[in-house]
Amino acid sequence: MRLSRISGSSADGSEFFRPFFWVDGHLRVLAWPEATTRALRRPARTAIGRHCWEVLNDDARTPPPHCRYCPLFPVTEAAAPGAACPGPAAHTGPCAVLPLWGAVREAIVWLPFSRIVAGPATSARLEGLMIRGALAERLDSIAETLDGVRCACAADDCELFLLDPARREVVLVDCKGEDRDAFLERTRMPLGAGYPGSVTLHQRPLFTNRFQSEALFLRSEPKRRGLRSFLGVPLQAGGHALGYLGLGWRDDAVPPQWGIPVLEQIKPLVIRALQSDRATIRSLERLREPRLVVRCFGPLEIVCGGRTILPEAFPRRKAIALLRILLLAKGSPIHRDRLIEQLWPDAPPGRGANRLHSTLNALRSTLEAGRRQRASDYIVCRNNRYHFNTEAPHAVDLFDFLDRLSGARAAQRAGAEERALALYREAMALYRGDLFADDAEDSSIEAHRVSLRHSCAEAARELAGILTRRGEAGEAIRLLRAMLDLEPAAYDLHESLIVELARDGQIVEARQQYECCRAALRCHLDMELPARARALEKLLSSASVPASGNASPDAAEHA
């Protein structure tokens, strides 16, 4: 069940209301609002001064079974009349308990979702204001604020992701709850991926009561912990996407008609806490400069922690070759035996394994100076399979290039030409030259090099087409000329440039380019112009040359 198809209120404008009240340090009711009286049909005079579990459970003399699981009710103490109560604390029981900060030990208690009722249209606003007021003293710490939101919403877990400054991915800031380690399975996600990336990109909430089968939630560990419901809401600041706030419950009865409007009321508090928490702000600022920067296009360049790592800094020659292999896999695991075969094809199995172990240590220690015996952040091994950890803070131009090409093509398919234009431009700016241009001897890289070169050429043609449709023929022509410097024998690029020149009225230059194309094919490929070049000849000899649009040599041939 997705929230985009669910409104935050019922057809008659009413909202869901969680009955609530205040308790003291001994869990005796201090205040019983009129709205709770109406919802439960229990007057305040019959509740104030009594234990909450007495009031809510037909005047029970001892806590009922479900209350015995509440950490506020140690069985041995709760059953003894007059025994000291531990008072409000972290609460994960069926009720939601939010301790109030201050000298007096008090708390707000909301009843479980099983006792939620229809309320007036202002119910969500009232509940949101109460929670914001109760959490006002916690705003110096985003961790305390998140935990307060979790408690107030009776959630098992609460997480916060923020969009990184480059606006390419979302990064986990913190997670509170008993399943925190499970949610740390992935701390970074591409914009648009998973609940955090999708909610942030589209700025629409997502909700499900069937969390176990929710394909859009990409992390598997939280599902193994038994969560049943999940809600993610977008965060904004100054009209711009900021990130996402997510809540998870083991309860599958959480109503979205309650969760959406209440979280909308609460999330400004989270944004204020972010602005107040200086430690978090400093952490986010550090995201602007990833600890590891690798430039794969042109000569290999590695910068780690602001220091440039030269090839001679690696104590083993094969360490750089290993890094290249892992980067080309873009985070996909590679089995140890395959790495040995690629790096030392003639080595006996035992010796190859020893060499791989030594080379891995050399690579890790050089990339992460001072790492000592702790696990590597970037070169990870699981079950004899190695991969480059794309979750660790990094900037790799190869990854960014491929991501932008993929995004541009998707934008074109969706008809979003403006976004496609921006992504193609970013991709072209990243391509500084051939892949690992400083190592022409490694034949295993050549296939990747050629493939990426062709991808860049295709991107240049697509970008040139968009520019032409926008009336920017001059930029399209400059782009195609620059690409031909890198790929002089690419007939498709020559063809596109000839057509652009002709459309722009530069017939002489178009004819010169036609002859350059013929010479380049003979020189580099020892071949003549293909049969389809006849369309170019007809285009160049035509008296009427298209001024704009999507005309092609094929179209000219049939003119």
C-alpha positions as CSV (number, residue, x, y, z in Angstrom):
1,M,0.0,0.0,0.0
2,R,1.6,3.2,-1.2
3,L,0.9,6.6,0.3
4,S,0.6,8.3,-3.0
5,R,-2.8,6.6,-3.3
6,I,-3.9,7.3,0.3
7,S,-5.1,10.6,1.7
8,G,-4.3,11.8,5.2
9,S,-7.9,12.0,6.3
10,S,-11.2,10.2,5.8
11,A,-13.9,11.0,3.2
12,D,-15.8,13.2,5.7
13,G,-12.6,15.2,6.6
14,S,-12.0,13.5,10.0
15,E,-8.6,12.3,11.1
16,F,-7.4,9.5,13.3
17,F,-7.0,10.4,17.0
18,R,-4.8,8.5,19.5
19,P,-6.2,9.0,23.0
20,F,-3.6,10.4,25.3
21,F,-3.0,11.6,28.8
22,W,-0.2,12.7,31.2
23,V,1.3,10.5,34.0
24,D,3.7,11.2,36.8
25,G,6.8,9.3,37.8
26,H,4.7,6.6,39.4
27,L,2.5,6.3,36.3
28,R,-0.5,7.9,38.0
29,V,-2.7,9.9,35.7
30,L,-2.0,13.7,36.1
31,A,-4.2,15.1,33.3
32,W,-7.0,13.5,31.2
33,P,-8.0,15.7,28.2
34,E,-11.6,16.3,27.1
35,A,-10.8,14.7,23.7
36,T,-9.7,11.5,25.5
37,T,-12.8,11.6,27.6
38,R,-15.0,11.6,24.5
39,A,-12.9,8.9,22.7
40,L,-12.9,6.5,25.6
41,R,-16.2,7.6,27.2
42,R,-14.4,7.8,30.6
43,P,-14.7,11.1,32.6
44,A,-11.5,12.7,33.9
45,R,-12.7,12.3,37.5
46,T,-12.5,8.5,37.2
47,A,-8.9,8.6,35.8
48,I,-6.9,11.3,37.5
49,G,-4.7,10.1,40.4
50,R,-5.0,6.4,39.5
51,H,-2.5,4.1,37.7
52,C,-2.9,4.3,34.0
53,W,-3.1,0.5,33.7
54,E,-6.0,0.5,36.2
55,V,-7.9,3.1,34.3
56,L,-7.4,1.5,30.9
57,N,-8.1,-2.1,31.9
58,D,-11.4,-2.1,33.7
59,D,-10.1,-1.2,37.1
60,A,-7.7,-4.1,37.2
61,R,-5.9,-4.5,40.5
62,T,-2.7,-5.7,38.8
63,P,-1.2,-4.9,35.4
64,P,-2.7,-7.1,32.6
65,P,-0.3,-9.4,30.6
66,H,0.4,-6.9,27.9
67,C,1.4,-4.3,30.4
68,R,3.8,-6.7,32.1
69,Y,6.0,-6.6,28.9
70,C,6.3,-2.8,29.3
71,P,9.7,-1.9,30.7
72,L,8.0,0.7,32.9
73,F,6.3,-2.2,34.8
74,P,8.8,-4.6,36.5
75,V,6.5,-7.4,37.5
76,T,7.8,-7.8,41.0
77,E,7.3,-4.1,41.7
78,A,4.1,-3.4,39.9
79,A,2.3,-6.2,41.7
80,A,3.3,-4.9,45.1
81,P,1.0,-2.1,46.4
82,G,2.9,1.0,47.1
83,A,6.1,-0.2,45.5
84,A,8.2,2.5,43.9
85,C,7.7,2.7,40.1
86,P,10.8,3.3,37.9
87,G,9.1,6.2,36.2
88,P,9.1,7.1,32.5
89,A,12.0,5.8,30.5
90,A,12.6,4.4,27.1
91,H,9.4,2.6,26.2
92,T,8.8,0.0,23.5
93,G,5.6,-1.5,24.8
94,P,2.1,-1.3,23.3
95,C,1.6,2.3,24.4
96,A,3.7,5.3,23.2
97,V,5.4,6.9,26.2
98,L,7.3,10.2,25.7
99,P,9.2,11.3,28.8
100,L,9.1,15.1,29.4
101,W,12.5,16.7,30.1
102,G,12.8,18.7,33.3
103,A,13.0,18.4,37.0
104,V,9.6,16.8,37.3
105,R,9.4,13.1,36.1
106,E,6.4,13.1,33.9
107,A,5.4,11.7,30.5
108,I,2.8,11.8,27.8
109,V,1.2,8.5,27.0
110,W,-0.7,7.6,23.8
111,L,-2.8,4.5,23.5
112,P,-1.9,1.7,21.1
113,F,-3.1,1.8,17.5
114,S,-5.7,-0.9,18.3
115,R,-7.5,1.8,20.3
116,I,-7.2,4.6,17.8
117,V,-10.5,6.4,16.9
118,A,-11.8,8.8,14.4
119,G,-11.3,12.4,15.5
120,P,-11.9,16.0,14.3
121,A,-10.0,17.4,11.3
122,T,-7.6,19.1,13.7
123,S,-6.5,15.9,15.5
124,A,-3.2,15.6,13.6
125,R,-2.3,19.2,14.2
126,L,-3.0,18.9,17.9
127,E,-0.9,15.7,18.2
128,G,1.9,17.2,16.2
129,L,2.0,20.4,18.3
130,M,2.0,18.3,21.5
131,I,5.0,16.2,20.3
132,R,6.9,19.3,19.1
133,G,6.3,21.0,22.4
134,A,7.5,17.9,24.4
135,L,10.6,17.6,22.2
136,A,11.5,21.3,22.2
137,E,14.2,20.7,24.8
138,R,15.9,18.1,22.7
139,L,16.7,20.2,19.7
140,D,20.4,20.5,20.4
141,S,20.8,16.8,19.4
142,I,19.4,15.2,16.3
143,A,19.9,11.8,18.0
144,E,17.7,12.8,20.9
145,T,15.1,14.3,18.6
146,L,14.9,11.1,16.5
147,D,14.6,9.0,19.6
148,G,11.8,11.3,20.8
149,V,10.0,11.0,17.5
150,R,10.3,7.2,17.7
151,C,8.9,7.1,21.3
152,A,6.0,9.5,20.5
153,C,5.0,7.5,17.5
154,A,5.3,4.1,19.2
155,A,7.7,3.1,16.5
156,D,10.4,0.5,16.9
157,D,12.9,2.3,14.7
158,C,13.4,5.8,13.3
159,E,16.0,6.8,10.7
160,L,17.1,10.0,9.0
161,F,18.8,10.2,5.5
162,L,20.0,13.5,4.0
163,L,20.7,14.4,0.4
164,D,24.5,14.9,-0.1
165,P,25.7,18.3,-1.3
166,A,26.4,16.9,-4.8
167,R,22.7,15.8,-4.9
168,R,23.6,12.4,-6.2
169,E,22.9,10.2,-3.2
170,V,21.3,10.1,0.2
171,V,23.4,9.5,3.3
172,L,22.3,8.0,6.7
173,V,22.7,10.6,9.4
174,D,21.4,8.5,12.3
175,C,19.1,5.7,13.3
176,K,17.5,5.1,16.7
177,G,15.8,1.9,17.9
178,E,16.6,-1.7,18.8
179,D,17.2,-2.6,15.2
180,R,19.8,0.1,14.6
181,D,22.4,-2.3,13.5
182,A,20.1,-3.8,10.8
183,F,19.3,-0.4,9.3
184,L,23.1,0.3,9.1
185,E,23.2,-2.5,6.4
186,R,23.3,0.4,3.8
187,T,24.3,3.9,4.8
188,R,24.4,5.5,1.3
189,M,21.9,5.1,-1.6
190,P,21.7,6.7,-5.0
191,L,19.1,9.3,-5.3
192,G,15.9,7.5,-6.4
193,A,16.9,4.1,-4.9
194,G,15.1,2.5,-2.0
195,Y,12.7,4.3,0.4
196,P,15.2,7.0,1.3
197,G,16.3,7.8,-2.3
198,S,12.8,7.5,-3.8
199,V,11.0,9.6,-1.1
200,T,13.8,12.3,-1.4
201,L,13.7,12.4,-5.2
202,H,10.0,12.5,-5.7
203,Q,9.1,14.4,-2.5
204,R,6.2,12.1,-1.8
205,P,5.7,9.8,1.2
206,L,5.6,6.1,1.0
207,F,3.8,3.7,3.4
208,T,3.2,0.0,3.7
209,N,1.6,-2.5,6.1
210,R,3.2,-5.3,4.1
211,F,6.8,-4.4,4.8
212,Q,8.1,-8.0,4.5
213,S,7.2,-8.0,0.8
214,E,8.0,-4.4,0.0
215,A,10.4,-4.6,-3.0
216,L,11.2,-0.9,-2.9
217,F,12.8,-1.2,0.5
218,L,16.2,-2.5,-0.5
219,R,17.7,-3.5,2.9
220,S,17.1,-7.1,3.9
221,E,18.2,-7.0,7.5
222,P,15.4,-4.8,8.8
223,K,12.9,-7.2,7.2
224,R,14.5,-10.1,9.1
225,R,13.8,-8.3,12.4
226,G,10.1,-8.7,12.0
227,L,9.0,-5.2,11.1
228,R,5.5,-5.0,9.6
229,S,4.8,-1.4,8.8
230,F,7.0,1.4,7.5
231,L,6.5,5.1,6.7
232,G,8.9,7.5,4.9
233,V,8.2,11.2,4.6
234,P,10.2,13.8,2.6
235,L,12.1,16.7,4.3
236,Q,12.5,20.1,2.6
237,A,14.3,23.3,3.5
238,G,14.0,26.5,1.6
239,G,11.9,24.8,-1.1
240,H,14.6,22.3,-1.9
241,A,14.7,18.6,-1.1
242,L,16.7,17.9,2.1
243,G,16.2,14.2,2.8
244,Y,13.8,11.7,4.3
245,L,12.5,10.6,7.8
246,G,11.6,6.9,8.1
247,L,9.7,5.1,10.9
248,G,9.3,1.3,11.3
249,W,6.8,-0.7,13.4
250,R,6.4,-4.4,14.3
251,D,2.7,-3.6,14.4
252,D,0.8,-4.1,11.1
253,A,-2.2,-2.1,12.3
254,V,-0.5,1.3,11.9
255,P,-3.1,3.4,9.9
256,P,-1.6,5.6,7.2
257,Q,-4.4,8.1,7.7
258,W,-2.8,8.7,11.1
259,G,0.8,8.5,10.2
260,I,1.0,10.9,7.3
261,P,-0.6,14.0,8.8
262,V,1.1,13.5,12.2
263,L,4.6,13.1,10.6
264,E,3.9,16.2,8.4
265,Q,3.4,18.1,11.7
266,I,6.5,16.6,13.3
267,K,9.1,16.9,10.6
268,P,9.7,20.7,11.0
269,L,11.1,19.8,14.4
270,V,13.6,17.4,12.8
271,I,14.8,20.1,10.4
272,R,15.2,22.6,13.3
273,A,17.2,20.0,15.2
274,L,19.5,19.5,12.2
275,Q,20.1,23.2,12.1
276,S,20.9,23.3,15.8
277,D,23.1,20.2,16.1
278,R,26.5,21.6,15.3
279,A,28.2,18.2,15.4
280,T,25.9,16.9,12.7
281,I,26.4,20.0,10.6
282,R,30.1,19.5,10.7
283,S,29.7,15.8,9.7
284,L,27.5,16.9,6.7
285,E,30.1,19.5,5.7
286,R,32.7,16.7,5.5
287,L,30.5,15.0,2.9
288,R,31.5,17.7,0.5
289,E,34.9,16.2,0.2
290,P,34.8,12.4,0.0
291,R,37.7,10.8,1.8
292,L,38.7,8.9,-1.4
293,V,38.7,10.4,-4.9
294,V,39.7,8.3,-7.9
295,R,39.9,9.6,-11.4
296,C,39.8,6.7,-13.9
297,F,39.5,8.7,-17.2
298,G,42.9,9.9,-18.5
299,P,45.8,8.9,-16.3
300,L,44.8,7.2,-13.0
301,E,44.7,9.8,-10.1
302,I,44.1,8.9,-6.5
303,V,43.5,11.4,-3.7
304,C,42.8,10.1,-0.2
305,G,42.2,12.4,2.8
306,G,43.4,15.4,0.7
307,R,46.8,13.8,-0.2
308,T,47.7,12.6,-3.7
309,I,48.8,9.0,-3.8
310,L,51.4,8.4,-6.6
311,P,51.8,5.0,-8.3
312,E,55.2,4.6,-6.7
313,A,53.6,4.8,-3.2
314,F,52.2,1.3,-3.6
315,P,54.7,-1.2,-2.3
316,R,53.5,-3.8,-4.8
317,R,53.1,-3.2,-8.5
318,K,50.0,-5.4,-8.7
319,A,48.1,-3.3,-6.1
320,I,47.1,-0.7,-8.7
321,A,46.1,-3.5,-11.2
322,L,43.9,-5.0,-8.4
323,L,42.3,-1.6,-7.7
324,R,41.5,-1.2,-11.4
325,I,39.8,-4.6,-11.5
326,L,37.7,-3.8,-8.5
327,L,36.7,-0.4,-9.8
328,L,35.6,-1.8,-13.1
329,A,33.3,-4.1,-11.3
330,K,31.7,-1.1,-9.6
331,G,30.9,-2.8,-6.3
332,S,30.1,-6.2,-7.7
333,P,32.0,-9.0,-5.8
334,I,34.7,-10.9,-7.6
335,H,35.8,-14.4,-6.4
336,R,39.3,-14.8,-5.1
337,D,40.1,-17.4,-7.8
338,R,39.1,-15.1,-10.6
339,L,41.3,-12.3,-9.2
340,I,44.3,-14.7,-9.0
341,E,43.6,-15.9,-12.6
342,Q,43.5,-12.3,-13.8
343,L,46.6,-11.1,-11.9
344,W,48.8,-14.2,-11.9
345,P,47.5,-16.6,-14.6
346,D,50.6,-18.9,-14.4
347,A,50.9,-19.0,-10.6
348,P,50.3,-22.3,-8.7
349,P,47.1,-22.0,-6.6
350,G,48.8,-21.7,-3.2
351,R,51.3,-19.1,-4.4
352,G,48.6,-17.1,-6.1
353,A,46.6,-17.0,-2.9
354,N,49.6,-15.7,-1.0
355,R,50.3,-13.1,-3.6
356,L,46.7,-11.9,-3.5
357,H,46.8,-11.6,0.3
358,S,50.0,-9.5,0.2
359,T,48.7,-7.4,-2.6
360,L,45.4,-6.7,-0.8
361,N,47.3,-5.6,2.3
362,A,49.5,-3.3,0.2
363,L,46.5,-1.8,-1.5
364,R,44.5,-1.3,1.8
365,S,47.4,0.1,3.7
366,T,48.2,2.6,1.0
367,L,44.7,3.8,0.5
368,E,44.0,4.0,4.2
369,A,47.1,5.0,6.0
370,G,47.0,4.3,9.7
371,R,44.3,1.6,9.3
372,R,46.3,-0.9,11.3
373,Q,44.3,-4.1,12.0
374,R,40.7,-2.7,11.6
375,A,38.6,-3.7,8.6
376,S,39.1,-1.8,5.4
377,D,36.5,0.8,4.5
378,Y,37.0,0.4,0.8
379,I,38.3,-3.0,-0.1
380,V,35.9,-5.5,1.4
381,C,36.0,-9.3,1.5
382,R,33.0,-11.6,2.2
383,N,33.0,-15.4,1.5
384,N,36.2,-15.2,-0.5
385,R,34.7,-12.5,-2.8
386,Y,36.2,-9.0,-3.0
387,H,34.6,-5.8,-3.9
388,F,35.1,-2.0,-3.8
389,N,32.7,-0.7,-1.1
390,T,30.5,1.9,-2.8
391,E,28.8,2.6,0.6
392,A,32.0,4.3,1.9
393,P,32.5,8.0,1.2
394,H,34.1,8.2,-2.3
395,A,34.0,10.0,-5.6
396,V,34.9,7.9,-8.6
397,D,34.5,9.6,-12.0
398,L,33.9,6.2,-13.7
399,F,30.9,5.5,-11.4
400,D,29.5,9.0,-11.8
401,F,29.9,8.9,-15.6
402,L,27.9,5.6,-15.9
403,D,25.3,6.9,-13.4
404,R,24.8,10.1,-15.4
405,L,24.5,8.2,-18.7
406,S,21.9,5.9,-17.2
407,G,20.0,8.8,-15.7
408,A,20.1,10.7,-19.0
409,R,18.7,7.8,-21.0
410,A,15.9,7.3,-18.5
411,A,15.1,11.0,-18.6
412,Q,14.9,10.8,-22.4
413,R,12.5,7.9,-22.3
414,A,10.3,9.8,-19.8
415,G,10.3,12.8,-22.1
416,A,12.3,14.9,-19.6
417,E,14.7,16.5,-22.1
418,E,15.8,19.3,-19.8
419,R,17.1,16.8,-17.2
420,A,18.6,14.6,-19.9
421,L,20.5,17.6,-21.2
422,A,22.0,18.4,-17.8
423,L,23.0,14.8,-17.2
424,Y,24.6,14.3,-20.6
425,R,26.6,17.5,-20.1
426,E,27.8,16.3,-16.7
427,A,28.8,12.9,-18.2
428,M,30.8,14.6,-21.0
429,A,32.6,16.8,-18.5
430,L,33.7,13.7,-16.6
431,Y,35.3,12.0,-19.6
432,R,38.8,13.5,-19.6
433,G,40.3,10.9,-21.9
434,D,40.6,7.1,-22.4
435,L,40.1,4.9,-19.3
436,F,43.4,4.4,-17.4
437,A,45.3,6.1,-20.2
438,D,48.6,5.7,-18.4
439,D,48.5,1.9,-18.8
440,A,48.3,1.1,-22.5
441,E,50.0,-2.3,-21.9
442,D,47.2,-4.0,-20.0
443,S,45.2,-5.8,-22.6
444,S,42.5,-6.8,-20.2
445,I,41.4,-3.1,-19.9
446,E,41.2,-2.5,-23.6
447,A,37.6,-3.9,-24.0
448,H,36.4,-1.6,-21.2
449,R,38.2,1.3,-22.7
450,V,36.7,0.8,-26.2
451,S,33.2,0.3,-24.7
452,L,33.4,3.5,-22.6
453,R,34.7,5.4,-25.6
454,H,31.8,4.3,-27.7
455,S,29.4,5.2,-24.8
456,C,30.8,8.7,-24.7
457,A,30.5,9.1,-28.5
458,E,26.9,8.0,-28.3
459,A,26.3,10.4,-25.5
460,A,27.8,13.2,-27.5
461,R,25.5,12.4,-30.5
462,E,22.4,12.4,-28.2
463,L,23.5,15.7,-26.5
464,A,24.2,17.3,-29.9
465,G,20.7,16.3,-31.0
466,I,19.1,17.9,-27.9
467,L,21.2,21.1,-28.4
468,T,20.1,21.3,-32.0
469,R,16.5,21.1,-31.1
470,R,17.0,23.9,-28.6
471,G,18.6,26.1,-31.4
472,E,22.1,25.7,-30.0
473,A,23.8,24.4,-33.2
474,G,27.1,26.1,-32.4
475,E,27.5,24.2,-29.1
476,A,26.5,21.0,-30.8
477,I,29.1,21.4,-33.5
478,R,31.9,22.2,-31.0
479,L,30.9,19.2,-29.0
480,L,31.1,16.8,-32.0
481,R,34.4,18.3,-33.1
482,A,35.9,17.7,-29.6
483,M,34.6,14.2,-29.5
484,L,36.2,13.4,-32.9
485,D,39.6,14.4,-31.5
486,L,39.1,11.4,-29.1
487,E,37.5,9.1,-31.6
488,P,38.7,10.1,-35.1
489,A,37.4,7.0,-36.9
490,A,33.8,7.1,-35.4
491,Y,31.7,7.3,-38.6
492,D,28.5,8.1,-36.5
493,L,30.2,11.2,-35.1
494,H,31.4,12.4,-38.5
495,E,27.9,11.8,-39.9
496,S,26.3,13.8,-37.1
497,L,28.8,16.7,-37.5
498,I,28.3,16.8,-41.3
499,V,24.5,17.0,-40.8
500,E,24.8,19.7,-38.1
501,L,27.1,21.8,-40.3
502,A,24.7,21.5,-43.2
503,R,21.7,22.4,-41.1
504,D,23.6,25.5,-39.9
505,G,24.2,26.6,-43.4
506,Q,27.9,25.8,-43.3
507,I,27.9,23.8,-46.6
508,V,31.6,24.3,-47.4
509,E,32.6,23.1,-43.9
510,A,30.2,20.2,-44.2
511,R,31.8,19.1,-47.5
512,Q,35.3,19.4,-45.9
513,Q,34.2,17.3,-43.0
514,Y,32.9,14.7,-45.5
515,E,36.4,14.4,-47.0
516,C,37.9,14.3,-43.5
517,C,35.6,11.4,-42.7
518,R,36.7,9.5,-45.9
519,A,40.4,10.1,-45.0
520,A,40.0,9.0,-41.4
521,L,38.3,5.8,-42.3
522,R,41.0,4.9,-44.7
523,C,43.8,5.8,-42.3
524,H,42.5,4.2,-39.1
525,L,40.3,1.4,-40.4
526,D,41.5,0.8,-44.0
527,M,37.9,1.0,-45.2
528,E,35.9,3.2,-47.6
529,L,32.8,5.1,-46.7
530,P,29.8,2.9,-46.0
531,A,26.8,2.7,-48.4
532,R,24.7,4.9,-46.2
533,A,27.1,7.8,-46.9
534,R,25.2,8.3,-50.2
535,A,22.6,10.0,-48.1
536,L,25.2,12.5,-46.9
537,E,26.3,13.1,-50.5
538,K,22.7,13.9,-51.5
539,L,22.3,16.2,-48.4
540,L,25.4,18.1,-49.4
541,S,24.3,18.5,-53.0
542,S,20.8,19.5,-52.1
543,A,19.8,23.1,-52.6
544,S,17.4,23.0,-49.6
545,V,19.1,22.2,-46.4
546,P,16.9,21.7,-43.2
547,A,17.5,24.6,-40.8
548,S,16.4,22.7,-37.7
549,G,14.5,19.7,-36.4
550,N,15.3,16.1,-36.5
551,A,16.2,15.7,-40.2
552,S,18.7,12.9,-40.9
553,P,20.7,11.6,-43.9
554,D,18.0,9.0,-44.3
555,A,15.3,11.6,-44.4
556,A,17.3,13.6,-47.0
557,E,17.7,10.6,-49.2
558,H,13.9,10.4,-49.5
559,A,13.4,14.1,-49.9
